[in-house]
Each structure stands twice: as structure tokens, then as C-alpha cells.
Amino acid sequence: MIPLLRLMKESKEKVKRMLKPGKGIMTIISGFSGSGKGTVINRLLEKYPGRFWLSVSATTRGIREGEKEGVNYFFVSKEEFERMIEEGELLEYTNYVGNYYGTPKSSVEKKLQEGYDVILEIEQEGAMNVKRALPESLLIFLTPPTIEELENRLRNRGTESEEVIQERLEKAALEAENIGLYDFILINDDLEGCVESLSRLIESERSRVSRNSSSISSLKEGLLKYKKH
């Protein structure tokens, strides 16, 4: 039997090997309301500690009880946020009910350079804006297996009126028109299976030829001496 300390060490080394084989993958996750985005992302972060980093948005709204600066949001003034817009420091932003929300470029780029796979949960308009700013971003759309299941999940929340549920379903119908803009669609019919599939999709993206030009160049250079002229 492998000693426990050795097993723990090997596990840590495996995480290190997974962590930084190069620049991380910017992964944008969208989905219908009720698709389980938050649950899937939280489980992903829990299951693979140290591999992923959840992007933190900046906002001008006030901090709420229990929230922490830099964890839930970066809380800034309206003046500071508008300066960030003017100086191009945001990947995307929106104004919702009088408050700004946006994704700071610097923190995302820093984590990507450190080798972390960055996760950003965002609606379709913001997703397309980030894709324009970072063309190599991986776009994933999360959905329940059926529309019946989507409706059941919305109703089982028990927190929304019938009018709100119908509005969310109407919005889902509009969002469905744009699913073709995403790289992958991920069916959330089993939490653990969905999380594992998401992890594999992001990991496999690291092997894409277009992301490994420097490694390919090194291979070619190393093999030059064997090439017949």
C-alpha cells in the first residue's frame, strides 16, 4: 500500500503539473436562468482547488452584509468606474438598475498569465464583448436536458411569481437563438457528470494547436538536424 504522505505528495505534484503548463484558458459560461450555472461553477472550484480562478466583477453598488471586497466584488465609486471605462480597463461592462457592473481586465490577464483557468459567468451580451476583447476565450453554454426540466427548476425555487417565471422563459427563448455563437453546449442533467465534462473541455482546450505555437516551434527546431536537405 502506498504510504499516505507519499500519496499526498504525488497528488500535489499532479495538481502542479496541471496548473501551469502555459497561459490559462479564459472560459466564459452562460446559460438560461435555472440552468444551474452557479452550482456547477461552485462545485468545479471545490473539486479542483488551485486550478481555476473565478473572475471577480467591479461594481458601483454598495457592499451588502456578509460580502467581502475582492471576493464577491471589487467595490468602487461611480467616478472610478467611469475612469476605468474611459481608460479601457474593463473587458465588458453594463449598467443595471442605476449601478455599473464590469469585468476588470488586469486581474483576469494576471491570473491567465499565472496559468490559472479563469471562469467568468456572464450573460450573452457580455460574453460576446469579452470574446471580442479576448478572441481565444472558450465559450460554453449551459442548459438543462429539456425545457420541461428548465421550467420545473424555475418553479421549484419557490421564490418567484408566475409572471417572473414566464419572463425568464421568454428570455430563454431569445437566448436560445444565440447558442450557435458558443463553442460548446453542456447539458446539466447530473451535477458531478456536468462538472467533470466542463473540466475536461477546458483541459482539452490547452492542447489546441493554435494555443501551442511555441511548443510546436521548439519541436521543429529540435528536429532540424534530422531533416534531409
N, C-alpha and C positions, 0 to 999 in steps of 0.2 A: 504493500500500500504506500502511495506517495505521501511523505510527511506533510502535515498541514502547512507549515511555514514555506516549504518548497512550492506547494500548490498555490499559495497566496502570492508568492514572488512571481511565479510563471504567469499568473492571472494579470498581475500588474504590468509585466513586460508585454503581454498581449495587448493590453489597453494602450501602452505607449506606442507599440508598432502601428496600431490602428489610428492613433491620434494625429500624428504629424508626418505623413508621407508627402506632404506638399501643402499647397494652399487649400483651405477648406472649401466646401460646397455651400453656396448660398441657396437655401431651399425655401421656397415660398409655398405656403399651404393655404388654400382657400377651400370653401365648401358651403353647402347650404346651412342655414341655421337649423340646428338639430342633427347635424351630421356627426357630431362628437369630436370636433377639431381639438378643443381644449383638453378633453380626456385623453385622446390619443397622444397629443404632444407631451402632456404631463407624464404619461406612462413611458414614453420614449426617453425623456430626460432622466426619469427614475431608473430605468432599466440599463441605460448606458451612461453612467456618470463620467464626466470628464471628456466625453467625445463630442457632445453637442452644446451649443450656446443659444439660448432663446433671446432673440433681439428685443431690446427694451425701447419703447417709444418715448418721445418727448411730448409733453402736454402743457397747456397753459391753465388747465383746470386746477382747482385747489386739491391739496392732498387730503385723502379721507382717512378715517380712523383705521389703524392696522396696516396702512400702506407704508412702504419704505422707499426712500429716494434711491434710484439706481436699480431697484429690484422690480417694483411694479411699473414705475415710470421715472423719467427724468422730469422733474417739475421746474418749469421756467416761466418767466414773465412773458406777457404778450410782446413787449418790446424786444426781448431776447429772441423769441421765436421768429419774429418778423425779420430780425437781423440774420438769423440762420437761413431763412428763405432767400433773402437778398444776396447772401454770400454763397449760396449753393451748397449748404452744409447738410441738406436733407435729401434722402433718396426719394421720398414721397411725403406728401402731407395733405391734410384735409381740415376743413372747419366744420365741426359738428356741434349744434346747439350752442353756438357762441364761443366755443373753445377750439383751439388748434390741437391737432394730433399729428405726429410725424415720426419718421424713422431717421435717426442721426446717421450720417454716412461714416463718420470717423470711427465710432465704436464697432460698427459692422465690419469695416475694412480691417481694423486692427485684429479682430478675432479670426477673420478669414486668413490673414497672413500668419497668425499663430498656429494655423492648422485645424481650427475648430470648424465643424459643420454648423453653420448658422441657420437657425429656424426662425422664419417670420410668418406669423399667422395674420392674414390680411385679406380684405375683400378684393374683388376682381379689378376694380379701377386702380387701386393702389398697387396690386400685383403687376399690372401691365406697366405702370410707371417705374417700378423697381426693375423690371425686365429691360426696359429701355435704358436705364442707368447702368445696369449690370447685365449685359446680354448673356453671360454664361450661367445666369441663375436657372435653377431647376424648378419648374412649375408643377405642382401636384394638386389635383382637385379631389377632395374627399367627399364621399357620398354614402348614404345607407344603401342596402341592396335593392330596395324598392321604394316607390313613392308612398305606398301604404305604410311602410315602416317609418319613413320620414314623418308622415302625419301622426303616427302613433307616438313617436318620440316627442313631438311638439306638444301633443295633448297630455302626455304623461308627466310633463314638467309640472303641471298643475298651477302654473304661475301667470298664465296669460289668458286673456279673454278670447272668445271665438273670433272676434273681429281682428285681433292681433295675429292669431294663427292663420287666418285667411290672407292677411297681408304678407306674412312670411312665406306662405306657399306661392302667392302671386310673385313675390320677389324671386323665389327659387325658379319659377318658370322662366323669368327673364335671364337669370344666371345660367340656366341650362343652355341657352343659346351660345354662350361663350366658352363652354367646356373645351371645344376644339382648339382653343388658344393655348391650352396647357400641354405639358409633355406627357403626363401620366394621369390616369384616373385610378383612385384607390378606393375599393369597396370596404366600408367599415361594418362588417357583419359579425366579427369576432374581435374583441379588443386586442388580445395577445397576438393573434394572427396578423391583424392590421399593423400593429406596431412593428412586428418582425419584417413584414413586407416593406414598410416605409424605410426601415433601417437598411435593408438590402438594396432598395432603389438608390438611396443616397450613396451607399458604399460602392455600388457598381458604377456610379457616375464618375468616380475617381479614376476609373480605368478607361474612360473615353479617350480616344486617340487625340482629339483636339485639346485635351487638358494635359497632355504628356509630351509636348513638343521637345522640351529639354531632355527628357529621358530618351526619347527616340533619337535625338541628335547625338547623345552620348553613345548609344548603341552603334549608330552608323560610324562614328568616329573611331570607336574601338575595333570595328571590323574592317576598316580601310586597308590595313596591312594584308588582309587575306583576299582583297579584291584583285582580280586579274585585269591588267590594263591592255 
